[in-house]
């Protein structure tokens, strides 16, 4: 028993969190954290950062150390550059440290740094563009849930109104003041509205499922959202397409990405042209070594063969210290037109990047204009639906009074109620579409 209580207490915070309504920002943050495209582009961004850092590091000198060990047998060249007898063997150890740096190569290194920096900025823009698209999609799904929830409420209210009228008519039928046949029409209307409510509930569930799948949640049954505070008409300001586009040209990531790729392609032309120029390298080296062999020589005094005596390991390392500095100039003369063709290919890349910039601006302008005129249309429909709601409510009230007085048929009452339901639905749809278009314009700015 105690174990069950402990388990319940442990999972109580999780259950409480699951039942807490989600805000729009929480939905966006969750979708961004779990989206695989975002993760992939984040890795691409890190790769571009590494490439940029390496381009900067290429300006530094290199430093290498080496150790070599050589064994010789038979007729070998000794330490004094003379051949030794055919049965000799030797061992030679070399130590060296070398370094080199490029002094000039037509500014290829500096332009490479600029190109990789532009690539890095473009990858950052790609990441921001994907995040922007995800946020827009989440916001659209979020508002769709709010709309479907309102449509469900409309269907529920209409059903409750019919049920109330049925209860009223049951008393009249029981008192003999109303024909029982009229009850069947009311019951048929109730069944129809029950079906409409079920359909509205299914539509709401599907929109909740879409949002949950977009956020990669395991379950959507307990998913609930809370409407943002800034969804009142007073908070809405419809921006013009021109002012949104003028601001978007300097802020939108798709424009920044396209312009950064254009800069990168322009630097790639300079990188390719750098191969036309000579290349000057400075290098230096420092080394020493140790030598020993088992060769012998004929002692003229004793007339006996005696082994050669070499200095100790440490003394040889000290005596053989050597250093050197060299300048190397490489002048390109003929390279089978490879440099020329590389330059031409890079110039084609510049033209392609300029077209991409123009396309990005054109697509952005089209998106903004479509959002603006869709917002205008939604606003007009919303305003018309608001006026129509007043008229439809009054028509229903008047028809209901006539029906209660026996001067209108049940069909006329159904027709007035159906018109009111349709107007309420149209008003809800146009209202949320207007909200979305206005917020989309603000987001694109």
Secondary structure, 3 states (H helix, E strand, C coil): CHHHHHHHHHHHHHHHHHHCCECHHHHHHHHHHHCHHHHHHHHHHHHHHHHHHHHHHCCCCEEEEEEEEEEEECCCECCCCCECCCCCEEEEEEEEEEEEEEEECCCHHHHHHHHHHHHHHHHHHHHHHHHHHHHHHHHHHHHHHHHHHHHHHHHHHHHHHHHHHHHHHHHHHHCCCCCCHHHHHHHHHHHHHHHHHHHHHHHHHHHHHHHHHHCCCCCCCCCCECCCCCCCHHHCCCCCHHHHHHHHHHHCHHHHHHHHHHHHHHHHHHHHHHHHCCEEEEEEEEEEEEEEECCEEECCCCCCEEECCCCCHHHHHHHCCEEEEEEEEECCCCCCCHHHHHHHHHHHHHHHHHHHHHHHHHHHHHHHHHHHHHHHHHHHHHHHHHHHHHHHHHHHHHHHHHHHCCCCCHHHHHHHHHHHHHHHHHHHHHHHHHHHHHHHHHHHC
